[in-house]
Amino acid sequence: MARFDEVKNLVMSLEADFEKFYEKNNQAAGTRVRKGMQDLKTLAQTIRSEVQDKKNTAEKA
């Protein structure tokens, strides 16, 4: 569940920047949102790979 907590923490850390960008049109916050979303994408891909590896290992056993 540690990976799930990482995802939750990353999303929650972006909340203030989402508000600043969408409600106050703060362009710098938009840049931080884009970076955070890229980090989320990278983390998601890492988790997908881990799940696939674990699944494949379980099938061989």
MARTI-851976 format. One record per residue: x, y, z of N, C-alpha, C, O, CB in turn. Coordinates in steps of 0.001 Angstrom, whole numbers, plus 524288, in hexadecimal, padded with zeros to 5 digits. Glycine has a CB too. Layout:
MARTI-851976
XYZXYZXYZXYZXYZ ...
This chain:
MARTI-851976
8032A7FB528000080000800008000080358804F28000080148809437FF837FC657FFFC804AB 808608045A8008980BD0808EB8009480B7D80BE37FB6B80B8E810B17FB648117880744801A8 80B268091C7F71D80AD280BA17F1FF805C480EC27F186805C18130F7EF6080B288078A7ED99 8018280C9D7F3867FC8580F5A7F3627FCDF8146A7F67F7FAD5818757F4DF7F81E80BDD7F588 7FF75814257FAF480037818DC7FE228036E81CEA7FB2F80267821977FB9E802E88177C80356 8075081B2B7F83080A6B81EC97F508806FA8219C7F11480776826567F05680ED781BDC7F236 8038D81EB87EE95800098210C7EAB77FC788250B7ED597FBDC829687EB6C7FCC081CC67E7F3 7FA1D8238A7F1BF7F6A18271B7F4877F97B82C097F6337F7788305B7F58E7F4448246A7F949 7FE2D82B677F85A8012182FE97FA338028F8338E7F5B980255838547F6498060C82E227FD07 80404831527F15280567834857ECCC800AC8379D7EAE48011A83C477E9CE80792831147E85C 7FC38835127EA7C7F781837BD7E8B47F5F483C077EC8F7F4A1840607EAFD7F2FC833D17E802 7F62183AC97F1867F49783EA97F5737F8628434D7F58A7F6C7847B27F6A67F45683C1C7FAE2 7FD51842607F4678011A846A47F46D8002684A777EFF48020884EE27F01D806A18447A7F417 7FD45848D17EC027FC2784C277E7847F72A84F5E7E82F7F616852D47E5067FBB9848DB7E2A9 7F43184E487EC2B7EF15850C77ECC27EF6A856BD7ECD27EC63859587EA247EC7F84EE57F1B9 7F2FD858E47EFCA7F36685E977F0217F4DA860F97EADA7F2C68650C7E95F7F774860247F443 7F86485E747E80A7F9E5860807E2EE7F56C8601F7DF037F4D0863967DBBC7FEA785D947E0DE 7F24A85BFB7DF4B7EDB285B957DBEC7EA05860307DCE77E81C862A47D93C7EAD1856577DCDA 7E911861537E1E67E5A4865B17E3407E7D486AD77E13D7E4FF86DF97DEEF7E4DC865FA7E92A 7ECED86BB77E21E7EF5A870987E05F7EF0C871247DA787EE1F8756C7D87B7F50D870DB7E227 7EFCF86CE37D7AB7EFBE86D387D1FF7EA3B86DFC7CFE67E94B8718C7CCD07F2238685A7CFA5 7E69886AB07D18B7E15986AD27CF4C7DDF386F447D16C7DA948713D7CE9E7DEAD865B27D048 7DEC3870D87D6427DB69874E67D87E7DDD887A567D83A7DB0987E3B7D7E97DA2B873947DE1A 7E30F87AA17D85B7E59E87FB97D8807E8FC880B97D3B17EB8F884C47D34D7E8ED8802B7DD5A 7E8F387D097D00D7EC0487D847CB387F1CE87E897CC2A7F444881837C94E7E9D3881D77C7E9 7F3F587C0C7D0317F97E87C8E7D16D7FC8C878E97CDD37FC43874237CE557FA9587B487D74F 7FF7987B377CA3280241878277C6448069D874C97C89F807838706D7C6CE8048787BC57C22B 80948876B67CC9180D68873A27CF1480B2086EBB7D19980D9186A967D1888104D876F17D334 8067C86F357D3CC803E086AAD7D61A802A3866AF7D1E1802E3861FB7D2D67FED586C537D8F9 8014F868887CD3880049864FE7C8D680519861E17C76E804B485D437C6297FE64868057C417 809A0864527C7A380E87861967C69080F7385D5D7CAA881113859067C96081328865757C672 80E6785EA77CF9480F0E85ACB7D3C980B278564E7D33380C72851CD7D44780E6385D6C7D92D 8066E857867D18280283853707D09A8046684FC77CC4D8041284B037CCDA7FD24855DE7CF1E 80661851FD7C8068084384EB77C3B880CC084B3C7C58680CF0846A57C41A80A05852207BF17 8105984D557C89E814B084A2E7CA9B812A4845DA7CE2C814578415E7CDD3818A684DA57CD92 80F068473B7D18F80CC68435B7D51D809F183F0A7D23180A3F83A7A7D3B08090C845F97D8E5 80738840717CE128047A83C857CAFC80856838FB7C81E80754834537C777800C983F297C714 80CB183B247C66B810C1837E67C3FC81312834257C8008141182F997C6CC8151D83B5C7C195 813ED8360D7CCC6815DA832A47D0F6811EA82E4B7D21C81365829D17D30C816F2835D77D5F8 80CED82FAB7D208808CE82BC97D2EA808D1827B27CE9A8082F8230C7CFA88036C82E717D33B 80986829647C9CC809C5825C67C56380E5F821FE7C60280DD881D4C7C51D80A3F828D07C033 812D8824197C78B81780820DD7C84C8169E81CF17CCB5817F88185B7CC3281C4F8244F7C97D 8146281EBA7D0FB8134781B417D56680F64817087D3CD810088127C7D53A8112581E647DA16 80B62818817D0DD80784814AD7CF1980A11810857CBAB808DD80BE57CC2C80313817667CC18 80D898121E7C8398103580E5B7C4CF8139C80AA87C805813D6805FC7C6E8813928113B7C0B1 8163A80CB47CBF681971809717CF5D81612805697D22A8177D800D47D28381C6880CD27D35B 811A6807227D42280E1C803947D6E280C037FF777D31E80BAF7FADF7D4808098C806A17D96B 80A98801127CE5F808A47FD517CA7F80CBA7F9177C97180B717F4787C9168072E800247C559 811967FAAE7C8F3815CA7F6ED7C7EE816797F32A7CC7D817287EE787CBB581AEE7F9CA7C6DC 816497F53F7D141816D17F1EB7D5E6812647EDEC7D6248134F7E9567D746816DD7F5467DAEA 80DA97EFA37D518809277EC227D549809BB7E7DE7D127808CE7E3467D23D803FF7EF357D474 80B407E9637CC7780BE77E5947C83C810267E1A07C99080F737DCF37C8B180D3B7E85D7C316 8148C7E3767CBAB818C77DFE37CD2B817047DC167D15F818277D76C7D11781D857E2F57CF17 8143B7DE187D546812627DABC7D97380E767D6C07D75D80E867D2347D8EC80FED7DE017DDD2 80B117D8797D3D9807407D4EF7D17F809F17D0AC7CE648088D7CC177CED38037B7D7F27CDFD 80DC37D2237CB48810987CE4E7C817813AF7CA7B7CB7F814047C5DC7CA348144C7D11B7C449 815E47CC497CFB7818CE7C8E37D34B815217C4F77D5DF816867C06B7D69581BAA7CC297D781 810707C6B87D74480CAA7C34C7D9C980ABB7BF247D6068099B7BAC27D7A5808157C6727DBE5 80A547C0727D107808717BCB07CD2680C687B8577CC2D80AEB7B3EC7CAFE807337BF787C807 8116C7B9917CCAC815817B5B67CBBE8161B7B1E77D03B817FC7AD897CF8081A9D7B8657CAC3 814857B3887D4D98152F7B0327D97D811317ABEC7D9D8811487A8D67DD88814F17B36A7DE58 
